[in-house]
Amino acid sequence: MMTTYYLDHRQTGETQVLDGWSYLLGALIGPLYVLAKGFPWLALLMVPITIAIGAITFLLLMLLLSLSDSAAVTVSGLFTLVLAAFAVHGVAAVELVRRGFLQKGWREGYY
């Protein structure tokens, strides 16, 4: 799920690595991470993705709270849902950045 990507620029030989730190930053600051990597249009695309992930997580949390009477189930479900939402958010951000680099002519390298 969290693949490390190595992207090489054909003319300059520059390499970008999208690894665990990229996923963490993408999970925490999604659109700002995409913008910081140099993709303003993809950062705008990340905003509704962030909103959708947040809305779905909120709805699932409300459903969990309304259906569960057990505090242990509620707390573990809350933790699991929030962790899953952050993971999906990080994967979405890294995938947008990877596609942005590929559209700019970078290629995936192998190390």
N, C-alpha and C positions, 0 to 999 in steps of 0.2 A: 504494500500500500504506500509506503513512504520510500520510494525509489530515489537514489541519488543520481542526479543528472549532471553530466559534464558537457558543457556547450562551448564549442570552439568557433572563433571568428575566422573566416577564410582568409582575409587579407592581413590582419594584424597578428594573428596567432594568439590573441587574448583568449583566456579561458574563464568561463563563469561556472561556478559549482552551486547547484541547488541541492542542499543536503538537509540534515535534521534541523539546523538553525533556521534555514529558510522556511521549513514547515512551522516551526515555533513562531517566527515573526509573522508569517502569513496567518496563523491561527489567532494571534493577538491583535494585529493591526491591519489585517487583510488589504483593504483598498490603499492604505498608505504604503504598505510594503510593495504593492504592484507599482504604485506611482514612483516610489524611491528607486525602483529598478529601471525606470525610464519609459513606462508605458501608460501615458495619461488616459487614452481611450479604453484600455483594458481595465484601468483603475475605476473608470466610470461604470464599466460593465460589472465590476466586482461589488459595487454598492448594492444593486438589487439582489445579488447573490447573498450578500451579508444580511440584508433585510429578510430574505426568504428563510435563510437558516435560522435566524433569530426568531422569526414568527413561528416556524414549525416547532422549534424547541420549546417556545412558550406554550403553544397549544398542547404539545405532548406533556409538558409539566403540569398544566392545568388538568388534563385528563388523568394523569397519574394521581394528583392530589384529590381529585373527586372520586376516584375508584378505589383508592387504597385507604384502609383503616389502620394499617400497621405503620408505626413510625420507622421501623427498620427498613421496610420495603420502600417507603417514601424517600428516606435519606439515601439509600443505595441507588434507587432509580433516579433521583435528582443528580447525584454524582455521575452516574453513567450517562445520562442524557447530556449534561453539560460537557463532559469529556468528549463524547461522540460529536457534539456540535462543533467544538474547537478543532477536532481532528478533521472533520469534513471541510471546515473553513480553511484550514491550513493546506489541505490537498487542493482545494479549488484555487487558492491564491498561487500556489506553486505551479499548477497546471497552466494558469493564465500567463504567468511569467515565462514558462518554458515555451508555450506557443508564440508568445511575443518575440522571443529571441529567434525562434525558427522562422517566423515571418520576416524578420529583419535580415535573414540570410545566414544566420548562425547554423552550425550543424552539431548534431549530438556526437560527442567524442567518447572514447572508451579508454578507461584506465585500469 
